[in-house]
Amino acid sequence: MRSLFYAKKEENVLRSIKQAYEIIRQEDPDTAISVYTIRLWCKEKKIKFRTVGTKILVDMESLMDYIKMKD
């Protein structure tokens, strides 16, 4: 997988799992990462996230750092 670049625009950028997936997909259309994978990483506490009601919000900085670590 090629190196991903995500410009951090603000502190603690939180996105829904689907939005996080779309950002990754824009950077790498051939990515093997799926919505399910991101959800699993949250469940396993491999990346930072917050829950608001029933919605899971992913910390994008944590997600991108984890992906870079997996490269």
N, C-alpha and C positions, 0 to 999 in steps of 0.2 A: 504494500500500500504506500502510495506516495505521501510525503509529509503534508500534514494539514496545517493551515494557518487560520486562526480565528482571532480577529482584531477585537480586543476587549474594549468596549466603548464605555462601560460604566463598571463600578465595583459590583461584585456579586450578581452577575447577570444570570437570571433564572428563566428557563424556558420549559414549556411542556415537553414531554417525551417526543411527541410527534414533531414539534418545532425543532428540537435538538437534532432529530433524525434528518429533517430537511436541510438543516445547516450543514451537517456532515455530508449529505448527498450532493449538495451544491459544490462542495470542495472536491469530492471524489465520487463521481457517478458510479464507479465500479466497486464501491465499498461493500465489504461483507457484513458490516454492522447493520443490524435491523432494529426496528422499534422494540421487538422482543428482547434483543440483546441489551439495549439500554435499560429496559425495565428490569431485567435480571441483574445487571450491575448495581442498580439501586437496591434491589431486594437483598443482594449479597453485601451491600454497603461498601462496594468498591469505589463508588463515586459519591460525591455529596449531593444531597437533594433535600427538598422540603415538601411536606404535604400540606395542602390547603384544602380542607374538606376531604374529598376523595381524589383530588387531582395531585399528581406528582410533578413537582417542578425541579428540573435538573440544573445544578450549578454548572454552567458551560465551561468555566475555567477548570474545574475538577474533571469534567468529562474529557476535555481536550488533553489535559495532562495525562490522564489514564491511557488514552489512545496513543499518545506519543511514547509512553512507557512500554506499551505492548509492541511497538514497531521493532 
